[in-house]
Amino acid sequence: KVLFFAGLREALGTGSESLALPAGIATVGDLRDHLAARGEPWSALATTKNLRVALNQQMVGLDAPLRPGDEVAFFPPVTGG
């Protein structure tokens, strides 16, 4: 399951998506690139600076390995007061 938060959720028009891992998707970064390759507005996943990612509710880097059944959440930078 893939979750999208804040501005990404608004830009993509969805807060979540369930998908089977396609062949060759081994890391969180691979998944990000796969989703971004869908074109606009999905390319924002690859171009957003300081994009944060959680894997099974733990913050990770883009090199974190994926397994079937994992939950991945993408967070854009957020400001507020």
C-alpha positions in Angstrom: 0.0 0.0 0.0 1.3 3.5 -0.9 0.1 6.6 1.0 0.4 10.2 0.0 0.2 13.1 2.4 -0.3 16.9 2.3 0.4 18.6 -1.0 1.2 15.3 -2.7 -2.2 14.0 -1.8 -3.8 17.1 -3.3 -1.7 17.1 -6.4 -2.3 13.4 -7.1 -6.0 13.5 -6.3 -5.6 10.4 -4.0 -4.4 9.6 -0.5 -3.6 6.0 -1.1 -3.1 3.3 -3.7 -2.7 -0.5 -3.4 -0.5 -2.1 -6.0 1.5 -5.3 -6.5 5.3 -4.6 -6.7 6.2 -4.8 -10.4 9.3 -6.8 -11.4 12.5 -4.8 -10.8 11.1 -2.6 -8.0 13.4 -3.5 -5.1 13.7 -0.3 -3.1 11.6 2.7 -2.0 13.5 4.8 -4.6 12.6 2.3 -7.3 9.0 2.6 -6.3 9.1 6.4 -6.4 10.7 6.4 -9.8 8.1 3.9 -11.1 5.2 6.0 -9.9 6.9 9.2 -11.2 7.2 7.7 -14.6 3.4 7.8 -15.0 3.9 11.5 -16.0 2.1 14.5 -14.6 1.1 14.9 -11.8 3.0 11.8 -10.6 6.4 13.2 -11.7 6.2 15.5 -8.6 7.4 12.4 -6.6 10.7 12.6 -8.4 11.1 16.4 -8.4 9.9 17.3 -4.9 13.0 18.4 -2.9 13.3 17.0 0.7 10.7 14.3 0.0 10.4 12.1 3.1 9.4 8.4 3.1 8.2 6.1 5.7 8.3 2.3 5.3 5.9 0.5 7.7 5.7 3.7 9.7 9.5 4.1 10.1 11.3 6.9 8.3 13.8 5.5 5.8 16.0 6.5 2.9 15.3 5.8 -0.7 17.6 2.8 -0.6 15.4 0.9 1.9 14.4 -2.5 0.5 10.8 -3.3 -0.3 8.9 -6.5 0.3 5.3 -7.5 -0.6 2.9 -6.3 1.9 4.9 -3.2 2.9 3.3 0.2 3.5 5.1 3.1 2.0 4.2 6.7 2.8 5.5 9.8 0.9 5.6 13.1 2.7 6.5 16.4 0.9 8.1 19.2 3.0 5.5 20.9 5.2 5.6 24.3 6.8 3.2 25.7 9.3 3.0 27.4 12.6 
